[in-house]
């Protein structure tokens, strides 16, 4: 009997030891995979960005003012965005799109506004735009100036993206510079979509100051988004709908509201390190779309635009609240409830109260970006009911998410082409060196 117990204990210990060894081996393999992915991403940057710059700033530089130069640059830029977007797709971080169908916007000038949670937002949007025909070729990004000094910054500068410097002291001058950029770069190059993050920074950096501003001015307390800044949005809409500015070019027709939902967020959203190394488990990132005709957006009145944008961000708050509770965005017939999910008063909508308060808040000498954190609004507003909860219906079969899929074969083909291009540039360099120096 004792020998039987000892034998059973021995077998149990052996199973435990084997399981431990298997776990250790799995951990080592996972770490090696992360290192290998990081090395491949680094190698990708080493050959793709210099290749792009050699084409744009050396070989094709004499043709810089021609249409053929712009056409080639757009193709190369799209390939670069494809490579960056493929990093997340190959790591198992896939995108599911829900909400409005945006296929009819592919060939129209569109202003895309999105919530900003982490460094993964931009590469994921890059991945998403790849499946939208020629949107990637003609997209312009409006980003924080810090991104100019990243590895991709010089590419963005060459393509014509715009970098905003944050801060009250430079706000008005930046808006003036942005308008000139639209006139001198966006329109001459006939770009299409514009991508803006109106929150002005990552969620974890701006949440506290945004909530403090909301508390001081009677706006709803938002936990999953921050109140948007509207200066760049207003300026883009005003400039790109003015017939005197467009001179026959198509105007911006739609504003596309994108809400990004990460599983496990907001505490720990996906980030660029996870995309580059794949150290986190594969999961699905959800993109929720709502499209609005620009003619229905009150951008001509600064007060009304603030109210309209705040209304959209309150809806984002409710959408994300539902997402974190249920793992998906609400169905289409339940989304209407989001627009009244955080009431300010039983008798006044957010738009009404925002317009009323904004009229008191805007100073004569202040810039069009109407969200300085230290300003106080004269008109008080009632507090938010913290116990209010919304009921949503599950997605129907017709409302199932639309997965974003990239072709592995096509991506491999693009990589091979760029590697061959890099080898061609090295051959040219050696040939020129031999001719010049003998």
C-alpha positions as CSV (number, residue, x, y, z in Angstrom):
1,X,0.0,0.0,0.0
2,X,2.8,2.4,0.9
3,X,4.7,1.6,-2.3
4,X,1.5,2.3,-4.2
5,X,1.2,5.7,-2.6
6,X,4.8,6.4,-3.2
7,X,4.4,5.4,-6.9
8,X,1.4,7.7,-7.3
9,X,3.3,10.6,-5.7
10,X,6.3,9.9,-7.9
11,X,4.1,10.0,-11.0
12,X,2.4,13.2,-9.8
13,X,5.8,14.8,-9.3
14,X,6.9,13.7,-12.7
15,X,3.8,15.2,-14.4
16,X,4.4,18.4,-12.4
17,X,8.0,18.5,-13.5
18,X,7.1,17.9,-17.2
19,X,4.4,20.6,-17.1
20,X,6.9,23.0,-15.6
21,X,9.5,22.2,-18.2
22,X,6.9,22.6,-21.0
23,X,5.9,26.0,-19.6
24,X,9.5,27.1,-19.4
25,X,10.1,26.0,-23.0
26,X,7.0,27.8,-24.1
27,X,8.1,30.9,-22.3
28,X,11.5,30.8,-23.9
29,X,10.0,30.2,-27.4
30,X,7.6,33.1,-26.8
31,X,10.4,35.4,-25.8
32,X,12.4,34.3,-28.9
33,X,9.4,35.0,-31.0
34,X,9.2,38.5,-29.6
35,X,12.9,39.1,-30.2
36,X,12.6,37.8,-33.8
37,X,9.6,40.0,-34.5
38,X,11.3,43.1,-33.1
39,X,14.4,42.3,-35.2
40,X,12.2,42.0,-38.3
41,X,10.4,45.2,-37.6
42,X,13.8,46.9,-37.1
43,X,15.1,45.5,-40.4
44,X,11.9,46.6,-42.1
45,X,12.6,50.2,-41.0
46,X,16.2,50.0,-42.0
47,X,15.5,49.2,-45.7
48,X,12.1,50.7,-46.3
49,X,12.5,54.3,-45.0
50,X,15.9,54.9,-46.6
51,X,14.6,53.5,-49.9
52,X,11.7,55.9,-49.8
53,X,14.0,58.8,-49.1
54,X,16.4,57.9,-51.9
55,X,13.6,57.9,-54.4
56,X,12.0,61.1,-53.2
57,X,15.0,63.2,-52.2
58,X,17.6,62.0,-54.7
59,X,16.5,60.1,-57.8
60,X,13.2,61.9,-58.4
61,X,14.1,65.2,-56.8
62,X,14.4,67.0,-60.2
63,X,10.8,66.2,-60.9
64,X,9.5,67.4,-57.5
65,X,7.0,69.9,-58.9
66,X,5.5,67.5,-61.4
67,X,2.4,65.3,-61.1
68,X,4.5,62.2,-61.8
69,X,6.5,62.8,-58.6
70,X,3.4,63.2,-56.5
71,X,1.8,60.1,-58.1
72,X,4.9,58.0,-57.3
73,X,5.2,59.4,-53.8
74,X,1.6,58.4,-53.0
75,X,2.2,54.9,-54.2
76,X,5.4,54.5,-52.1
77,X,3.6,56.1,-49.1
78,X,0.8,53.6,-49.3
79,X,3.3,50.8,-49.4
80,X,5.0,52.1,-46.2
81,X,1.6,52.4,-44.5
82,X,0.9,48.8,-45.6
83,X,4.1,47.6,-44.0
84,X,3.3,49.4,-40.7
85,X,-0.3,48.2,-40.7
86,X,0.8,44.7,-41.3
87,X,2.8,44.6,-38.1
88,X,-0.4,44.5,-36.1
89,X,-2.2,42.1,-38.4
90,X,0.7,39.6,-38.4
91,X,0.9,39.7,-34.6
92,X,-2.8,38.6,-34.4
93,X,-4.2,42.1,-33.5
94,X,-7.0,42.2,-36.0
95,X,-9.7,44.9,-36.6
96,X,-13.4,44.4,-36.8
97,X,-15.4,47.3,-38.2
98,X,-19.0,48.0,-37.1
99,X,-21.4,50.9,-37.4
100,X,-22.0,52.8,-40.6
101,X,-20.8,51.5,-43.9
102,X,-18.1,53.9,-45.2
103,X,-17.6,52.4,-48.6
104,X,-19.3,55.4,-50.3
105,X,-16.7,57.7,-48.7
106,X,-13.6,56.1,-50.3
107,X,-13.6,58.5,-53.2
108,X,-14.8,61.5,-51.3
109,X,-12.9,64.0,-49.2
110,X,-13.6,63.1,-45.6
111,X,-12.5,64.4,-42.2
112,X,-11.9,61.4,-39.9
113,X,-12.0,62.3,-36.1
114,X,-11.1,59.6,-33.6
115,X,-10.5,59.1,-29.9
116,X,-6.9,58.7,-28.9
117,X,-5.9,56.0,-26.4
118,X,-2.4,54.8,-27.2
119,X,0.5,54.6,-29.6
120,X,-1.4,51.7,-31.4
121,X,-4.1,54.0,-32.8
122,X,-2.1,55.2,-35.8
123,X,-0.7,51.9,-37.0
124,X,-4.1,50.3,-36.6
125,X,-5.8,53.1,-38.6
126,X,-3.1,52.6,-41.2
127,X,-4.0,48.9,-41.4
128,X,-7.7,49.7,-41.7
129,X,-7.2,52.3,-44.5
130,X,-5.4,49.7,-46.7
131,X,-8.6,48.0,-47.6
132,X,-10.4,51.3,-48.6
133,X,-9.2,51.6,-52.2
134,X,-7.1,54.7,-52.8
135,X,-7.7,56.3,-49.4
136,X,-4.2,55.5,-48.2
137,X,-2.6,57.2,-51.2
138,X,-4.4,60.5,-50.5
139,X,-4.6,60.6,-46.7
140,X,-3.2,63.5,-44.7
141,X,-2.5,63.0,-40.9
142,X,-2.7,65.8,-38.4
143,X,-0.4,64.7,-35.5
144,X,1.5,66.1,-32.5
145,X,4.8,67.7,-33.4
146,X,6.7,65.0,-31.3
147,X,6.0,62.4,-34.1
148,X,8.1,64.5,-36.5
149,X,11.2,63.2,-34.6
150,X,10.3,59.5,-34.9
151,X,11.6,57.1,-37.5
152,X,8.5,57.7,-39.6
153,X,8.6,61.5,-39.2
154,X,10.7,62.3,-42.2
155,X,8.3,60.2,-44.3
156,X,5.4,62.2,-43.0
157,X,7.1,65.5,-43.7
158,X,7.8,64.3,-47.3
159,X,4.3,63.2,-47.9
160,X,2.8,66.4,-46.5
161,X,1.3,65.5,-43.2
162,X,0.9,68.3,-40.7
163,X,2.4,68.5,-37.2
164,X,0.7,70.5,-34.5
165,X,2.7,72.0,-31.6
166,X,0.6,71.9,-28.4
167,X,0.2,74.8,-26.0
168,X,-1.8,78.0,-25.5
169,X,1.1,80.2,-26.6
170,X,1.3,78.7,-30.1
171,X,-2.3,77.8,-30.6
172,X,-3.3,80.7,-32.8
173,X,-0.1,80.6,-34.8
174,X,-0.5,76.9,-35.3
175,X,-4.0,77.3,-36.7
176,X,-2.7,79.9,-39.2
177,X,0.1,77.6,-40.2
178,X,-2.4,74.7,-40.6
179,X,-4.5,76.8,-42.9
180,X,-1.5,77.7,-45.1
181,X,-0.5,74.0,-45.1
182,X,-4.0,73.1,-46.5
183,X,-3.6,75.8,-49.2
184,X,0.0,75.0,-50.1
185,X,0.1,71.2,-49.7
186,X,-3.3,69.5,-49.3
187,X,-5.0,71.2,-52.2
188,X,-2.1,71.2,-54.7
189,X,-1.4,67.5,-54.1
190,X,-5.1,66.8,-54.3
191,X,-5.2,64.8,-51.1
192,X,-8.4,63.3,-49.8
193,X,-9.0,62.1,-46.2
194,X,-7.8,64.0,-43.2
195,X,-7.2,62.2,-39.9
196,X,-7.4,64.3,-36.7
197,X,-7.3,63.3,-33.0
198,X,-9.3,66.2,-31.5
199,X,-8.5,65.1,-27.9
200,X,-5.0,66.5,-28.4
201,X,-3.1,63.6,-26.7
202,X,-3.3,60.1,-25.3
203,X,-6.2,59.3,-22.9
204,X,-4.0,58.6,-19.9
205,X,-2.2,61.9,-20.3
206,X,-5.2,64.2,-20.7
207,X,-7.9,62.4,-18.7
208,X,-7.3,64.2,-15.4
209,X,-7.1,67.7,-16.8
210,X,-10.2,67.0,-19.0
211,X,-12.2,65.8,-16.0
212,X,-11.1,68.8,-14.0
213,X,-12.2,71.1,-16.7
214,X,-15.5,69.3,-17.0
215,X,-16.1,69.5,-13.2
216,X,-15.3,73.3,-13.2
217,X,-17.7,74.0,-16.1
218,X,-20.5,71.5,-15.4
219,X,-19.9,69.2,-18.3
220,X,-20.3,65.4,-17.9
221,X,-17.5,63.4,-16.3
222,X,-16.0,61.2,-19.0
223,X,-13.9,58.2,-18.1
224,X,-13.1,56.7,-21.5
225,X,-12.5,59.8,-23.6
226,X,-11.5,63.4,-23.0
227,X,-13.3,66.5,-24.2
228,X,-12.3,67.3,-27.7
229,X,-10.6,70.5,-29.0
230,X,-12.2,71.9,-32.0
231,X,-9.8,74.4,-33.5
232,X,-8.2,72.3,-36.1
233,X,-11.6,70.6,-37.0
234,X,-13.3,73.9,-37.5
235,X,-10.5,75.4,-39.5
236,X,-10.3,72.3,-41.8
237,X,-14.1,72.4,-42.4
238,X,-14.2,76.1,-43.1
239,X,-11.2,76.1,-45.4
240,X,-12.1,73.0,-47.4
241,X,-15.7,74.0,-48.0
242,X,-14.9,77.5,-49.3
243,X,-15.4,77.7,-53.1
244,X,-13.0,80.6,-53.3
245,X,-10.3,78.4,-51.8
246,X,-11.1,75.2,-53.6
247,X,-11.2,76.7,-57.1
248,X,-13.1,73.9,-58.6
249,X,-11.7,71.1,-56.4
250,X,-14.2,68.9,-54.5
251,X,-15.0,70.0,-51.0
252,X,-14.9,67.9,-47.8
253,X,-18.3,66.2,-47.9
254,X,-18.3,64.0,-44.8
255,X,-17.1,63.9,-41.2
256,X,-16.4,60.3,-40.1
257,X,-16.5,59.7,-36.4
258,X,-14.3,56.7,-35.4
259,X,-14.5,55.2,-32.0
260,X,-11.7,52.7,-31.2
261,X,-12.3,50.0,-28.6
262,X,-9.5,47.9,-27.1
263,X,-10.2,44.8,-25.1
264,X,-8.9,45.3,-21.6
265,X,-8.8,49.1,-22.0
266,X,-8.8,51.8,-20.8
267,X,-6.4,50.4,-18.1
268,X,-4.2,48.6,-20.6
269,X,-4.8,49.3,-24.3
270,X,-2.7,47.9,-27.0
271,X,0.5,49.8,-27.7
272,X,3.2,50.0,-30.3
273,X,5.6,47.8,-28.3
274,X,3.0,45.0,-28.4
275,X,2.6,45.5,-32.1
276,X,6.3,45.4,-32.7
277,X,7.1,42.4,-30.5
278,X,3.7,40.5,-30.3
279,X,4.2,40.0,-26.5
280,X,0.5,40.3,-25.8
281,X,-2.0,37.6,-26.8
282,X,-3.9,38.0,-30.1
283,X,-7.2,39.8,-29.8
284,X,-9.6,41.9,-31.8
285,X,-9.7,45.7,-31.8
286,X,-13.1,47.2,-32.7
287,X,-13.6,50.2,-34.9
288,X,-17.0,51.9,-34.7
289,X,-18.0,54.3,-37.5
290,X,-20.6,57.1,-37.7
291,X,-20.7,59.3,-40.7
292,X,-22.2,62.8,-40.9
293,X,-22.6,65.0,-44.0
294,X,-20.6,68.1,-43.5
295,X,-23.6,70.2,-44.5
296,X,-25.2,68.9,-41.2
297,X,-22.2,69.9,-39.1
298,X,-22.6,73.4,-37.6
299,X,-19.0,74.5,-38.2
300,X,-19.9,78.0,-39.2
301,X,-20.7,78.8,-35.5
302,X,-17.9,78.2,-33.1
303,X,-20.3,77.8,-30.1
304,X,-22.5,75.3,-32.0
305,X,-19.6,73.3,-33.2
306,X,-18.3,72.9,-29.6
307,X,-21.7,71.7,-28.6
308,X,-21.9,69.3,-31.6
309,X,-18.5,67.9,-30.9
310,X,-19.2,67.5,-27.2
311,X,-22.4,65.6,-28.1
312,X,-20.4,63.2,-30.3
313,X,-17.8,62.6,-27.5
314,X,-20.6,61.9,-24.9
315,X,-21.9,59.3,-27.4
316,X,-18.3,57.9,-27.6
317,X,-18.3,57.6,-23.8
318,X,-21.5,55.6,-23.9
319,X,-20.3,53.4,-26.7
320,X,-17.1,52.6,-24.9
321,X,-18.9,52.0,-21.7
322,X,-21.1,49.4,-23.4
323,X,-18.0,47.9,-25.1
324,X,-16.1,47.4,-21.9
325,X,-19.1,45.9,-20.2
326,X,-20.2,43.6,-23.0
327,X,-17.2,43.1,-25.3
328,X,-18.8,44.7,-28.3
329,X,-20.3,47.9,-29.4
330,X,-24.2,48.2,-29.3
331,X,-26.4,47.3,-32.2
332,X,-27.6,50.0,-34.6
333,X,-31.1,50.2,-33.2
334,X,-29.7,50.7,-29.7
335,X,-27.1,53.3,-30.7
336,X,-29.7,56.1,-30.6
337,X,-29.8,55.7,-26.8
338,X,-26.1,56.7,-26.6
339,X,-26.9,60.2,-27.7
340,X,-28.9,60.8,-24.5
341,X,-26.8,58.5,-22.3
342,X,-25.3,61.2,-20.1
343,X,-28.0,63.9,-19.6
344,X,-27.1,67.3,-18.2
345,X,-30.7,68.2,-17.4
346,X,-34.1,66.8,-17.8
347,X,-35.2,69.7,-19.8
348,X,-32.1,70.7,-21.8
349,X,-30.0,68.7,-24.2
350,X,-26.2,68.8,-24.2
351,X,-26.2,70.9,-27.4
352,X,-28.5,73.5,-25.9
353,X,-26.6,73.8,-22.7
354,X,-23.2,73.7,-24.4
355,X,-24.2,76.5,-26.7
356,X,-25.5,78.6,-23.9
357,X,-22.4,78.0,-21.8
358,X,-20.0,78.4,-24.6
359,X,-21.3,81.9,-25.4
360,X,-20.3,83.0,-21.9
361,X,-17.0,81.1,-22.1
362,X,-15.4,82.3,-25.3
363,X,-13.2,85.4,-25.0
364,X,-12.8,87.9,-27.8
365,X,-9.0,87.5,-28.1
366,X,-9.0,83.7,-27.7
367,X,-8.2,81.4,-30.6
368,X,-10.6,79.1,-32.3
369,X,-9.5,76.2,-30.2
370,X,-12.1,76.6,-27.4
371,X,-10.8,74.2,-24.8
372,X,-8.3,75.9,-22.4
373,X,-8.4,74.0,-19.2
374,X,-8.2,76.9,-16.8
375,X,-11.2,78.8,-18.2
376,X,-14.4,78.8,-16.1
377,X,-17.9,79.1,-17.5
378,X,-20.3,81.5,-15.9
379,X,-23.5,79.6,-16.4
380,X,-23.7,76.6,-13.9
381,X,-24.9,73.2,-15.0
382,X,-26.5,70.4,-13.0
383,X,-24.5,67.4,-12.0
384,X,-24.5,64.1,-13.9
385,X,-26.6,61.3,-12.5
386,X,-24.0,58.5,-11.7
387,X,-26.6,55.8,-11.4
388,X,-28.0,56.2,-14.9
389,X,-27.3,53.0,-16.9
390,X,-28.3,52.4,-20.5
391,X,-29.8,49.2,-21.9
392,X,-28.5,48.0,-25.3
393,X,-29.6,45.1,-27.5
394,X,-27.0,42.6,-28.8
395,X,-25.8,42.7,-32.4
396,X,-28.0,41.1,-35.0
397,X,-26.8,38.8,-37.8
398,X,-26.9,41.7,-40.2
399,X,-24.8,43.8,-37.8
400,X,-21.9,41.5,-37.4
401,X,-18.5,43.1,-37.5
402,X,-16.6,43.4,-40.8
403,X,-13.1,42.0,-40.4
404,X,-10.2,43.9,-41.9
405,X,-8.0,41.4,-43.7
406,X,-4.6,41.9,-45.4
407,X,-3.2,39.6,-48.0
408,X,0.0,37.9,-46.8
409,X,1.1,37.2,-50.4
410,X,0.7,40.8,-51.5
411,X,2.5,42.1,-48.4
412,X,5.4,39.7,-49.1
413,X,5.5,40.8,-52.7
414,X,5.7,44.5,-51.6
415,X,8.6,43.6,-49.2
416,X,10.5,41.8,-51.9
417,X,10.1,44.8,-54.3
418,X,11.4,47.2,-51.6
419,X,14.3,45.0,-50.8
420,X,15.2,44.8,-54.5
421,X,14.9,48.5,-54.7
422,X,17.3,48.9,-51.8
423,X,19.8,46.6,-53.6
424,X,19.4,48.7,-56.7
425,X,20.2,51.9,-54.8
426,X,23.3,50.3,-53.3
427,X,24.4,49.3,-56.8
428,X,23.9,52.9,-58.0
429,X,25.8,54.2,-55.0
430,X,28.8,51.9,-55.7
431,X,28.7,52.7,-59.4
432,X,28.7,56.5,-58.8
433,X,31.5,56.1,-56.2
434,X,33.6,54.2,-58.7
435,X,33.0,56.9,-61.4
436,X,33.7,59.8,-59.1
437,X,36.6,58.4,-57.1
438,X,38.0,56.0,-59.6
